[in-house]
Amino acid sequence: MIAVEEALRLVEQRASLGTVITIPTSEALGFTLAETAISKINMPPFRQSAMDGYAVSILEGSTAYTLIGEAKAGDSHSYDLKSGEAVRIFTGAAVPDSADAVIMQEKVNRLSDSNIILEEIPFSNQNIRPLGEQCLQGQEVLFPQTHLNPAALSYLISLGIREVKVYRKPKVAIVVTGSELISINTPYSTGKIYESNSILLKSELNQLGIDEVTILKVEDNYQATEAVLKTALQNDDVVLVSGGISVGDYDFVGKALRALGTEEIFYKIKQKPGKPLFFGKNKDSFVYGLPGNPASALTCFYMYVQPLLKKFMGSKEIHLKRKKLPLSHDYTVKGIRAQFLKAYVDSNDMSVSVMNQQSSAMIAAFIEANAYIFFPEYSTEIKEGALVEVIPL
């Protein structure tokens, strides 16, 4: 058995970036940039009106201007204004090179179709977005390890960037073991359990932006377990095995992984919940043997699986962040192992409390929990107000 810190170190040490692929920018939501993005154009690509109004060629000291035309957004026609002349212009339209300023329409009195009076003396470049104000053609605009959210995609498309190089998302297999498990669509019978870990893990993967997820189910049979694991390890980047990793008479996962030549990186961590966690590698695939109890499986997913997946996808931050907050009540830590306790941080982020239902078989507390409290090994009596380590979820 190894300590929590050693297990985290080994995961981080083995985690690696996924391969780089080129995809259309419009399909890159949730991916992470693998190279610097360079603008194809100036933005804006022309002098642009910042509002609806009138573009004028300034006549010193005058507020009277002659109106000679109109410029709408998208128009390619340009005007050659002489001093004292103006054109009606709209937000986003190209400002004629001969225009010095744009006066908002609220500051203009239109006397006729060709004569306007300004309520203020204009000044140079007033309400004009200059060419390349946001960025210039050839400028570096986004950098590797940038997460591509909707705003990033919009920005890249506006700069003429049609394709991007990104880190590929991993293919993940979820292998669910246990003869006692039945589908939610199967009538319940005594001794059986509705299988829910697959939807738990798949949903967490989907929230990370991982959509290529295969769910495989196998009963407690050695030959069947080995065959399913062999298929998963051949086809997927990461294999998450739910249950069957302990040393009971019907726990065949460890034996099957060894038979398939899997390297054991670690097995069992001095923590609660999630002690019987296996982490290994088989050729180019990583495999986790997760505890069958749902709360244990989810804790191990957050702490040890997520970092590897995030690294694969190019994320800068792969571990959950930690901070110190005062405990809102006294608490007695049971046992000597390190503990990840489901917790609730108050709305003002001023204190944290341990939640009920800490059993590794109980998932319900996670519905309300928004953090873990981490107690190191050999923690004992924790008094109200003591600073504890909090891992927000």
N, C-alpha and C positions, 0 to 999 in steps of 0.2 A: 504493500500500500504506500502511496506517495502523498505528500502534502498538496493542498490546493494550489499554492504558489508554483510548485514544481510542475503540476499538471498544466496550469495555464502557460508556463514557460515552454513546455514541450509542444503544446498546440501551436503557439506563436512561432516557435522554431521551425516546425514542419510545414506550416501554412505557406502557400506560394500563390503568386498571381496566375490567373487563368490565361489561356491563349488570347491573342488579340485578333479581333475580326473587324471587318469593315461593313457597316450597315447604313441604310438611308437615315438621315437625320430625323426624318419624320417618324421613324420606328425605334428611336433610341431612348424612349422614356424609361427611366429607372436604371439605365446602364451607367458605367463610369468611363470617362474619357481615358484613353491610353496614350494620346499624343496631344501636343499643343494645337489648338484650333487657331487658324489664321484667317483674318477677314479677307474676303474676295473683293470687297468694294469699300468705298468710303461710306460712313454712316453719320449723318444723312449724306446721300450721294450728290446732293445739290444744296444750295442755299434755300432754306425751307421756312415758310411762314409758320410762326408759332401760334397764330390765332386768325380768326376771321377779321377782316378789316380792309385797309387800303395800303398798297405799296406805293411809296412816293420817292421821287427824285428831289432831294431837298433844295428848296429855293430859300436862301438865307433870309431870315426875318419874316418870311411870309407864312400865312396860314391858309391862303387861298390856292387851290390846286385844280387843274383841269383833268377830268377823268377821260381816259382814252381807250379803256378796254377792261377785260376781266380775265383772271387766271384761276382756274379750278385745279384741285388735286388731280394729277394725272395728265394735265395738259402738257404737250411738248412745245407748243408755240411760246416764244418769248417776245417781250416788248423792248424797244429801245427808247427808254424814257429820257426826255429832256428835263432840265431843271423846271420845277413847277408843275410837272405832270404826274399822274397817278393812275393805278389800275386797281379795280376791285379784286381782292384776293381772299382765298379761303385757307383754313388750317391744313397744313401738309402740302400745299401747292409750292411749286418752284418760284422763288423770288427772282424777278429779272435782274441780270447782272448790273443793269443801270439804275436799279432802285437802291436807296440808301437805308430805308426804314419801313416798318409796317406799323400803322396806327390802328389800334383796335377800333372796331366799328362804333362802339359806344362813345368814342371821343371824336366822332366825325358827324357833321351836319351836311346832309346831301341837299343842295339847293335845286339841282336839276339833274338831267341825265348826264351832264358833262361838267358840272361845277360842284365842288365840295369845299367846306370850311372846316379846318381842324380846330379842336378846342385846346390844343397844346402845340408848342413848337417841337417838331420831331428832332431826334438826335441819331447819329450814325449807328447802324446795326440794331436799332430798337426792334424788339420782337422778331428777330431773324435768327434762326438756328444756322450757324455757319457750317459750311462743307466739312465733313469729317469731325464734327463736334464730339460725337460719341466714340468713334474710332476711325482710323485711317486704313486704306487698302494696304494689306501686307502686315498689319499690326497683329501681335499675339493677343488673343481675346479671352480664351479659356485654357486652362492648363491641365496636365495629366492628373488623374484622381479627382477631377470635378464630377460630382454626381449630377446627372442630367435630369433635372426636374422640368416641368412645363415651361417655366420662364427661360431656362437655358436653351431648350429646343427652339422656342420662339426667337430668341436672340440669334442663334446660329443660322436659322433659316433666313432671317432678315439680312444677314451678312452674306448671303449667297452660298452658304456652306451646305451642299447637298448630301454629303456622306461624312461619316466620322469613324475613326478607329476607336473601338471600345474593348473592354475586357469581357470575354464571353461569360455568360452566367452558367453555373454548373448544372449538370443533369443529376438529379438526386433520386435514389430509390429508397422507399420506406418498406422494410420487411417486417411484417407483424407476425409474431410467433405465438402459439398457444392453442391447444385443442379445445379449451374452454370458451374461446371467443366466438361470438356469432354476429352476423350482420344485423343492423337495425331493422332490416326487412324480414328477418326470420322470427317466427313466433318464439316467445321466451319459454325456456324449460329449466327446471331445477338444475343447479350446478353450472349453468352457463353465465357468461358476462357479455353484455353488448360491447363490441370492440369500438373504442373511441380514440385510441392513440393515433391512428392514421389521420383522422381529420384534425386532431390537435397539431400534429407535426406538419401536415400539408398546409394548414392555414398559416402557421408561422413562416413556412417557406414562401408561401404566396405573398405574405406581408413584406418579405425581404425582396420581392420582385422576382422570385424564382418560380417559373411556371412549368418547366419540364420535370414533372414529378411522377414517378411510377409507384403504385402501391401493390405490393406482393404479399400474399398471406400464405402461411404454412402451418400445418399442425405439428404437434410434438412428435416428429419422426426424423431420425438422423439422416437417412438417405434423401428425404424430401428437403430437409433444411440445407444440406450441402448443395443440392441441385439448384435451389432458389438463390442461395448466396453466390454460387458460381456465376449464374446468369446476371445477377445484379452487379457484381464486381467487374464483369466483362463489359457491361453496357453503360455504367454510370460513373460519374466522377466521385460522388460521395454516397455511401450506403449507410442508412440509419436503421439499425435493427432494434425493434421494440420487444424486450423480454427475451428470456431464454439464455441470458449470459451468466447466470449464477451457476452454482455447482450441484443443483438438484438432479435427481435421476432422469428427469425429462427436460433438462436444459442442455440442448445440443449445439448451441451457437458457437461457443468457444472451441469445441472439438472440431466442428466443421470448418471454422476459420483457419485453424492450425493445419488441417488436412489440405486446405487450398493454398497453403504457403503464405499465409498472412503474417506480416511482421507485427509483433506486439510492441507498441510504443509505451503504453502503460495499461495496467488493469487494477482497478480499485483505488479510490481516493479517500483520504481520511476526512470525510465530510458527511453531513446529514442535511437533506436527503441526497441520494445519488451515489452512495458508496460503490456499488458494483458497476462502475462505468469502464468500458473497454474502448481503447483508441488504438487503431492500427492502420497499416497500409499494405495494400496488395497490388503490386506493380504500380500503376498510375492512379489507383483509386484509394481513397481513404474510407475507413469503416469505423463506425461507432456502434458499440453494443450498449444501448440505453436500458436502464431499468424499466420493467414493465409497469410499475406504478406511475400513473400519469403525472403527479406533482414532481416526482423524482425525474421523470423523463424530461419534463419541461425545464426544470432547473438545470439539468445537464445540457440541454439544448442552448439555453441562454448563455451559459458560462463557457462551454467548451466547443459546441458545434458552430454557433453563430460567428465567432471570430474567424474560423477557418473559411466559412462561406463568404464572409465579408472581404477577407483578404483575396480570395479567388476572384471576386468581382471588382477588385481594385480600390476598395474603400481606404480612406486615410485612417479613420478610427475604427478599430476592429473589436475592441473590448467595450463592454458597458462602462460608463463613467461611474466614478465613486465620489462621495462627499461625506462630510461629518454633520450629523444633526443630533440634538439632544433627545434622549428617550423620554417619552411622555409618562412613563410609569416604571415601577420596579419590575425586574424580570430575573427569574432564576433559569440559567442555562442548564439543560439536562444532558449529561454525557460530556465526554472529553473531546469528541471530534469537532472540527470546524463546522459551523452551521449557517445555512442560508435560510432565513426565516421570512415567510411572506409578511409584508408590512404595508402600512399605509402612512404616507406623508401628508400632513394636513394641508389644506388649501393655501395657506400662507407660507408654506415651505419653512415652517419654524420648528416643527418637531415631528417625530416619527413614533409609531406604535406597532407592537407585534400583534398580528391578527390571530383569531382563533382558527381552528381546523388546520393545524400544521402537519397532520399525518401525510405521509408520502402517497397514500392512496386517495387523498381528497384534493380534487382539482377546483372545487367551488370557490375557495378563498381567492383564487387568482382572478375571479371575475371583478372583484373590488380592489385587489392589491395593486399598488402602483410602484412598489419597490421591494427590494430585499433588505433585510438587516443582516450583515455578515458579522458573525462572532468567530474569532480565531479559535484554534484549539485551546483547550483548558480554560475557557471562559467560565466564570461562575456566577456570582451575584452582581447584577448590573442595577445600579440605583437610578431612580428618576432624575433626569437632568444630565446624566452622564452622556458624553459625546460617543456616538456609535457610528460605525461605517455603514453608509447607506448606498445601495446600488439602484438608482431609479430604473424603472421598466418603461 
